[in-house]
Amino acid sequence: MLSLFRQPLSFVATKWQTLIRVAGDPYRPELHYMRGPGPKWRAKYQASRLNRSL
């Protein structure tokens, strides 16, 4: 009878551990995304913006 419950219990325990590991992961990708043009973009388009203002 005990072996009848062992496999489903093992499955639930594995899923629970996975959930805890994923929920406790401190990595937040939205903090690492680029938030606008960088220095290379500014260097490339700075000249065209200056020419337009004249």
C-alpha positions as CSV (number, residue, x, y, z in Angstrom):
1,M,0.0,0.0,0.0
2,L,2.8,2.4,0.8
3,S,4.4,1.9,-2.6
4,L,1.2,3.0,-4.1
5,F,1.6,6.5,-2.7
6,R,5.3,6.7,-3.2
7,Q,5.4,7.6,-6.9
8,P,2.7,10.3,-6.8
9,L,4.2,11.8,-3.7
10,S,7.7,11.8,-5.3
11,F,6.2,13.6,-8.3
12,V,4.5,16.2,-6.2
13,A,7.7,16.7,-4.1
14,T,9.8,17.2,-7.3
15,K,7.3,19.7,-8.7
16,W,7.2,21.6,-5.4
17,Q,11.0,21.8,-5.3
18,T,11.1,23.1,-8.8
19,L,8.5,25.8,-8.0
20,I,10.4,26.9,-4.9
21,R,13.7,27.1,-6.9
22,V,12.0,29.1,-9.7
23,A,10.2,31.5,-7.4
24,G,13.3,32.1,-5.4
25,D,15.5,33.0,-8.4
26,P,16.6,36.6,-7.9
27,Y,17.4,37.1,-11.6
28,R,15.1,39.8,-13.1
29,P,15.8,40.2,-16.8
30,E,13.9,43.5,-17.0
31,L,16.7,45.1,-15.0
32,H,19.3,44.1,-17.7
33,Y,17.5,45.3,-20.8
34,M,18.9,48.3,-22.7
35,R,17.0,51.5,-21.9
36,G,17.7,53.6,-24.9
37,P,20.4,54.4,-27.5
38,G,24.0,54.0,-26.4
39,P,27.1,55.9,-27.2
40,K,27.6,54.3,-30.6
41,W,24.2,55.3,-31.8
42,R,24.7,58.8,-30.5
43,A,28.1,59.1,-32.3
44,K,26.5,57.8,-35.6
45,Y,23.4,60.1,-35.5
46,Q,24.8,63.2,-33.8
47,A,26.1,64.6,-37.1
48,S,22.8,64.2,-38.9
49,R,20.9,65.8,-36.0
50,L,23.2,68.8,-36.1
51,N,22.8,69.3,-39.9
52,R,19.0,69.3,-39.6
53,S,19.0,72.1,-37.0
54,L,20.9,74.4,-39.3
